[in-house]
């Protein structure tokens, strides 16, 4: 699901207060370019959720020279943080905000890697995928 096909005003309205203030003058396209789906060293090449209502998920991350699959039955934040650390991205989650909207689950994550901070945002059908996509967007923004 891409944000540009959604009601982006609803997506931005779901953001935490501080981020809404930071992006107040941006158009929806500018918001997307700044906080979502950034090109960078990490891509999500595959995503799966084991059945409806399950907490088991798997994400395949694509790095420059390799793939890595991250599976968890618990917190996607913990699994992603550990996997990214192992790959040389010691990410720390400073703020995490998630809300259901009429279009899906909106997730906003403020990340820090090696003293650099940035927000990542994503919208997906479920909270786990939205979380993983937002974390990747945040780390890619910082790593650019």
C-alpha positions in Angstrom: 0.0 0.0 0.0 1.5 3.4 -0.9 0.7 6.5 1.0 0.1 8.6 -2.1 -3.0 6.6 -3.0 -4.4 7.1 0.5 -6.1 10.1 2.1 -2.7 11.6 3.1 -4.4 14.2 5.3 -5.8 11.4 7.5 -2.3 9.8 7.6 -0.6 13.1 8.5 -3.3 13.8 11.1 -2.5 10.5 12.8 1.1 11.6 13.4 2.3 12.6 16.9 1.9 16.2 17.8 5.6 17.1 17.5 5.9 15.6 14.0 2.7 17.3 12.8 4.3 20.6 13.9 7.5 19.8 12.2 5.8 19.0 8.9 3.0 21.6 9.0 4.0 23.4 5.8 4.6 20.3 3.7 2.3 19.1 0.9 1.3 15.4 1.1 3.9 14.6 -1.6 6.6 16.5 0.3 5.6 14.6 3.5 5.9 11.3 1.7 9.3 12.2 0.1 10.7 13.3 3.5 9.4 10.5 5.8 8.3 7.5 3.9 9.8 4.7 1.7 13.2 6.4 1.3 15.7 4.9 -1.1 18.7 3.8 1.0 20.8 0.9 2.0 17.9 -1.2 3.3 14.9 -2.5 1.4 12.0 -4.7 2.5 12.0 -7.4 -0.2 9.4 -9.7 1.3 6.8 -9.6 4.1 4.5 -12.3 5.5 2.1 -12.6 8.4 1.2 -16.1 9.5 -2.6 -16.1 9.3 -5.2 -13.7 10.5 -4.8 -12.7 14.1 -1.4 -14.3 14.4 1.6 -12.4 16.0 4.1 -14.4 13.9 5.6 -12.4 11.1 8.7 -12.6 8.8 10.4 -9.8 6.9 13.2 -10.3 4.3 15.6 -7.3 4.3 17.8 -6.6 1.4 21.1 -5.0 2.0 23.7 -4.1 -0.6 25.3 -7.6 -0.9 22.9 -9.9 1.0 19.4 -10.8 2.2 18.4 -11.4 5.8 15.2 -12.8 7.0 13.9 -11.6 10.4 11.1 -13.7 12.0 9.3 -13.0 15.3 6.3 -14.1 17.3 6.7 -11.0 19.5 7.6 -7.4 19.0 8.6 -6.4 15.4 10.5 -3.4 17.0 12.7 -5.7 19.0 13.3 -8.1 16.1 14.1 -5.3 13.7 16.3 -3.4 16.2 18.4 -6.6 16.8 18.7 -7.4 13.1 19.7 -3.9 12.1 22.2 -3.8 14.9 23.8 -7.0 13.6 24.0 -5.5 10.1 25.9 -2.4 11.3 22.9 -0.1 12.0 22.8 0.4 15.8 19.3 2.0 15.8 17.7 3.3 18.9 14.0 4.1 18.9 13.4 7.4 20.5 9.7 7.8 19.9 7.1 5.4 18.6 3.5 6.3 17.7 0.9 4.1 16.0 -2.8 4.6 15.1 -5.4 2.8 13.2 -7.0 5.0 10.5 -9.7 4.2 7.9 -6.9 3.3 5.5 -4.9 1.0 7.7 -2.3 1.3 10.5 -0.1 4.4 10.5 3.2 4.1 12.3 5.7 6.9 13.0 9.1 6.1 14.5 11.8 8.6 15.5 15.2 6.7 15.2 18.7 7.5 16.1 21.8 5.9 14.5 25.3 7.0 15.5 24.0 10.3 16.8 21.8 11.2 13.8 18.1 11.4 14.2 15.2 11.2 11.9 11.5 10.2 11.6 10.2 7.3 9.5 6.6 6.8 8.7 4.5 4.1 7.0 1.0 2.9 6.4 0.1 -0.7 6.0 -2.8 -3.1 6.6 -1.4 -4.4 9.9 0.6 -2.9 12.7 3.6 -5.2 12.4 4.2 -4.4 8.7 3.6 -0.7 9.3 6.2 -0.8 12.1 8.8 -2.5 10.0 8.3 -0.2 7.0 8.5 2.9 9.3 11.7 1.7 10.9 13.3 1.0 7.5 12.2 4.5 6.2 13.7 6.1 9.3 17.1 4.3 9.1 17.3 4.9 5.4 16.7 8.6 5.9 19.5 8.8 8.5 21.9 6.7 6.4 21.6 8.7 3.2 
